[in-house]
Amino acid sequence: MGNSGAARKLTVRDLLNFYETYRYDVEVQNRPGARAFVIWLYIAKHFLGDKWIGRNLTPNTGRGFMRLRLDQTVEAEIQAARLWDLAELLINLQHIDGFDELIERMKTAEAESSLAELHVGRLLYINDAQFKFVVPKMKKKGEDYDLEITYPDGLVVCGETKCKIESTQLTAKTIENALRAARGQLPEDKPGIVFLKFPQQWFEGDQKSSAERLMVETAIAFFRGEPPRIPRTTRVVSVKYYVEPLSWANGIVGQGHLFKEVSNPHNKFNPTRNWSLFHYRPTTDHWNKLPAKWIRLVNFPDELGIHGQI
């Protein structure tokens, strides 16, 4: 059943019509980035409302993760890019089942962790996976996971999303705690997947290879357990780590696309099955790192309509 209080769906034509109302404004014409910024803000306000905007984006009083900055620094550019990223998530995933209810929950939730479900949604969407956001039932343990994913052969798998905030330090215990918390949200009688969004600083500098090794080793230890004191994890068929790091170089904002899938050989459903979902690899010779079906807003409105999105 749909959410009767949900915002109406936005089309690319809606965005262009709104753009016509301000495109000749002198301030917009004098600031090349303003025309895109206004549309990002319009989309965020349309779906999440004024209160969310005031609480999370306001330069002086907004919360840290999304708070906009007025200075001319790399950090300010990265913060603006978070708004662009959010606008793209909203416009592209608005037709997914359960989206409206997810947005209602996001309106009162902490921004960084609540965005994780949308980020997983993007990974699934660009990989052509069939999925929906699950509406919490709030009745019993194991029913309030975040996603349901349907594999090509019809198998339905439950997904739980966890997000380690940007200030979190990388340790095996940090990862293990997140995996255990996610496991508790998944049902016993259906295959489960844990999606763990990790902070981009875990892969920065020369620690990328050691960070990846630690994440894989921790997932394997989580699956294996320490019998008999700590039993094996059998309901979780896979752990999928991911991050979409934002960067600034040569006057251009970049967005990465990194993931690692670790399957559980001890799962009770099908230990020999391939549980991979992510096959999409970005094209390295083009600025657009996402497939043609994904509506891009970073240079709005220049790239709209190229792939018949209007």
N, C-alpha and C positions, 0 to 999 in steps of 0.2 A: 504494500500500500504506500502510495507516495505521501510526501510531507506537504500538507495543505498550506503551510506557511512558507514554503520554499520560494526563493527568488526564481523568476522566470529564466528560462535558458537564454543565453546570449549567442547571437550569430556573428559571423565576421561582418556581415552587412550592418548589424547594429553598431559595431565598433567604428565602421567607416562613417556611418551617419552621425555618430557622436563627434567624431573627428572633424566633420564639417562645421560643427558649432564653434570650434576654437582654432581652426587651422590658420586663420588670418590674424589672430591676436599678435600684437607687436612683440610681446615678451616671448611667445612661442617661436616666432620667426627669427628672433635674435639669439635664441638658445636652441641649437639643433637637437639636443637630447630631450627637450621639454615635450615635444609632440608625443614621443613614446611614453615618457613618464606619466603624463596626464592619463593616457589610456590604461596604463598599469593600475594607477590609483582608482580609476573608474571601475575596473573589473573587481578589484579587491573590495571596494565599497559596496558594489552591487550584491555580491554574494555574502560578505561577512558583516557589513553594516558599519555605521558611524562609530559605535562604541568600540568595536574591535580596532578600527583605524586609530582612534584616539588613544587606546590603551597600548598599542603595539608599535605604531609608526611615528608618533609625535616626537620631533627631535629632542626636546628638553625633558619630556616626562615619559616617553615610551619605554618599553622593556628592551633589554639589551640586544636580543637576537635579531629583531626586525627593525629596531629604532633607526630612523633616517638621520643622517648627519648633514650639516650645512657647510662644513669646511671642504676645501678642495684637496682631499687626500685620497690615497689608495683605499683606506678603510671606508671612506664615504662612498666611493664607487662600488665597493663590494656590498655595502648595505643597500644601495639602490638596486643592485643586481638581485638581491634577495626578493625585492618587490616584483621585479620583472619575472623571476622564476615562479613566484606565487601566482602571478596573473596567468602565466602559461599553464600551470597546473590546473587552475580553475576553469579556464576556457576549454581545455582539451579533455578534461575528465568529467565534465558536468553531466554527461549522458550515461555514466556508469551507474548501475543499480546501487542504491544505498548512498549515493553522493550527497543528496539533500540532507539526510540525517547526520552524515559525517560533518557537514558544514555547521549544522546546528550545535553539535558537540564542540566544534572548534571555536565557536564564538565565545565560549567561557573557559576554554582550556589554555594551558601554557602553549605559546606559539611553536617553539622549536620541536617539542615532542609530538604535538598534534599534527604537524606538517609531515611527519614521517610516513603516515598512511598514504598521503598523496604522492610522496616520492616513490613509495613502492608501487603505487598505482601506475605511475609513469613507466617504471621499469617493465611492468607486466604489459602495459598497453603498447609500448614500442616493440615488444617482443611478440605481439599478436596473441597473447594469452587471454583466454576467456576468464573473467573474474567479476566479482562484485564486492562492495563494501558491506560488511555485516552489521545489521542494526542490533545493538545490545539488548538482550532479553532480561538481564538483571534478575534471573531466577535461581540458577545454580552454577556451580563451578564447572568450567569446561564448555560453556555456551556463549561466552562473551569474547571470543576471538575476533580479529579485525577483518579478515578476508576469507572468501571462498574462491578457490581457483579450480577450474575444470580443465584437465589435460585433454589432448586431442582424442584419446580413446574413451572419454566420458568419465574418467575417475575424478571425483571431487575431493579436494584436499583443503584442510583448514589452515589459515595463515595467521600468525601473530606477529605484530611489529613492535620492536623496541628501538629506542633512540638514546644514544649516549650523547649528552650535551657537549658543546664545544669546549668547555673547560675541563672535561673529564680526562684524567691521565690514563695511558694505556698500561694495563696490567692484566695478567691472566684472571685474577679475581674479579676485576671489573667486567670482563667478558662473561665469565662463568655466572656471575650473579644475574646478568641480563638474560642469559639463556635459560637459567632455572626459573626466573620469573615468567618468562614467555611460555615455558613448558606447562606451568600451572594453569594457564589460560586455555590450553588446548584440550579437546576431548580425548578420552581413552580409546574410543572405538572407531576413530577415523584418523587417517594419516594427517600429520601436522608438519608445518614448515615454520621455522623461525626466521624472520627477516630482521637483521640488526644493522641499523644505520650507525656508522661510526664517524667521529669527527675527522675532518679533513687533515688536521695537523698530525694525526697518527701516521699518515703516509707522506708527510713533508720531509724534505732534506734527505739525509742518508739512512733514515730508519724504515724506509718502505719495505725492503725485503725482510727485515727482522719483524716488523709489524705483521706482515702477511703470514709469516711462519708461525708467530704466536697465535694468531687467530685460528689458523688451521689446526694447530696442536691442541688448542683449548676446546675446539669443537669436537675433535676426536676423543679427547679425555671425557668430555661431557657425554658422548654417546656410550663410551666404554664403561664409565662408572668405576667404582672400586669395590667389586663384589668381595665378600657379601655385605660389607658395611654400607656401601652406596651402590644400589642396583643399576644396571644398564638403563639407558634411556631408549625405550622402544617405540613410543608413540610419535616421536619426532623423526621424520624421514630425511630431513635436510635442514642445514643452516645456511642462510644466504646473507653474506655480508655485502654492504654496498655503500658508496659515497659518491656524491656528485659535486666535487670541489669547485669553488669559484676562485678565479684568479684575475689579476690585472697586469697587463704587460703591453708596452708600446701603445698606450692609449686605448686598449681594447680589453673588454671583459671576456674571459674564457670560462667555459663550464666543462668539467671533465665527466667521465662516465666509467666508474670502476666498480667491479663486483667480483665476488668469489663464492662459489657454491661448493659446499662440502656435504656429501651424502652419508647417511648413517648405515653402515653394514650390519648393525644389530637391530634394525627396525623390525617390527613384528608383522608388517603388512606385505612387503616384498623386498627383501634385502638385495636382490640382484637387479632390481629395476633402475633405470636411469631417471632420476628425479630432477634433472636439469630443466630450467625454464628459460634461461637467458642465452640467446644465441646472437643477438644483434651486436655488431661491432661498428663503431662510428667510422665514417669515411674520413681518412686523415688528410685528404687534400682539399677539404672544403670547410668553410667556417661553420656550416650547419651540421652539428654532430648527431642530429636526430633524423628519423625517416621522414619522408615527404608528407605523410599524413599528419604530422605534428605541427600545429599552427605556431609559427614563430612570431614573437612580439618585440624582440630586442631592437630591431630597426624599424619599428612600425612607422608608416604603413608600407614601406618599400617592398617587403617580401610577400605581402598578402596577395592571394589570387594566383600565385605561380602554379600551384598544384590543384586548382579548381576548388578552393576552399570557400569562395564567396557564394 
